[in-house]
Amino acid sequence: MKQKSVAVVGAAETTQLGVIPGMSQIQLHADAALNAMKDCGLKPSDIDGVATAGEVPQALAQYLGITPTWADGTAVGGCSFMLHVRHAAAAINEELCKTVLITHGESGKSRVAPTPRPPYPDSLAGQFEAPYGVFGPPTMFTIPVMRYMKTYGITEEQIAMVSVVQREWAAKNPRATFKDPITVADVLKSRMIAYPFRILMCCLVTDGGGALILTSAERAKDFPTKPVYILGTGESVEGPMISQMEDFTSSKAFRVSGKKAFDEAGIKHSDVDHLMIYDAFAHLPLYGLEDLGFVKRGEAAAFIGERHTAIGGKLPCNTNGGGLSYMHSGMYGMYALQESVRQMRGIAPAQVKDAKISVCHGVGGMFAASGTIIFSNEKG
Amino acid sequence: MAEGKRPLPKPTPETQHYWEGAKAGELRLQTCNDCSKTYFPPRPFCPKCGSRSVKVVKASGKAKLFSYVIHARPAPGFDPPYAIAVVELAEGPRMMTNIVGCPQTPEALKLDMDLEVTFEAQNDAISLPFFKPAGK
């Protein structure tokens, strides 16, 4: 896509994050959408493009009173919103619509009117994975890690360090669910979920939502908010069965999506001031750092251990505390995007000083899909 | 004792031969007649070259432990802790399975250990392939 031709002009999360038993899934979408519209001074009648996952776009349009000329229901899991940003940018450039609303809302904890996700026993995953006792993401997303650890000589302590560093970031964020400091020893004595994963290596389960509003860079000048430009985008999918992941030590979808985004943006890794890597589990920043090309294969754990992604490090990563400590409603990609936008606007609780380029990398399913958005706050 | 029931597969026309094989004590894969690729899970064409000319082949049943987790929490039909494993078959493809005939511990479950297939009937129609340490 054309660099900086489209900008985020509205961005907001739900009024509350955490446990919200008084709100259904669709209302979480609406709460975030209304906050994002207020952020940039728009009404539902000003929106002519909608994209969402979890809910379908027609449900969102009717509930909010929007009549779109463009709709996108791409639902590839937690990075769906990165794909929506990418598709919306293309749609705006192609003049299919002018102002796009992208929403996420999920009653992950309270389970008020969620979209059912039944296991289908005649699907391939239902036939060839479900009979072996996989039971939710902690038993699937984690399966490749023993191979990764053996290949690169990575220890449980090194994986635990990911959680420790992100908790340090969360401590600076008033909206983070968990803010108390933790040590590697704390992580390694926390409750076992699925060896080698303990609960402090797994994301939270909370309620919440978020919304983004995008328009052309040309129109963005007329909004009250500081425009956050789309510099580069990437996406890919691999497949829904973790057992069939091509390489257990590296995500093909990450590599394809990341390279596409960096090529589009025309930047070097050393140009990146701020990074978000969707962390449903503590190994994801390791795969992300390597597959995006910030470090060589097998070097990410040492990179994090040397505090390069921590407060004061050269590559601040997951500065909201991440899915491990900030919040995680199920499809966390929206919150990673929100933090990138805050950093580019200069209003993040743990603001990276003078940050000009932010890379936001998402995963969907269990390494099933990926989307990467590179933001810039400079028009020139 | 495990509560609930282990989820069981519902075969489709494309996977019927696999489940019939499992019931007969055979692990069945498919091989492309054009490019010789052996693949899993079942489908009536080659995922490498797209050819519809494929044949069903009987696998050796030999495999190595490729990766796993040991689930510590209850799941329908399982007594925790139990390992959910991916094995690499001698023929190349990988598949998910459970490891039987050995303790469900990191000490007993060593990556790259030699395994062999064994089948357990779940009902009249469905037998599931599991893997056990080779030679046991």
Interface residues (C-beta under 8 A of the other chain):
Chain A: P119 P121 D122 L124 G126 Q127 F128 E129 A130 P131 Y132 G133 V134 F135 P138 T139 T142 I143 P144 V145 M146 R147 K150 R191 M192 I193 A194 Y195 P196 F197 M241 I242 S243 Q244 F248
Chain B: R6 P7 L8 P9 K10 P11 T12 T15 W19 P41 F66 S67 Y68 V69 I70 H71 A72 R73 A75 P76 G77 F78 P81 Y82 I84 A85 V86 R94 M95 M96 T97 N98 P106 L111 Q122 L128
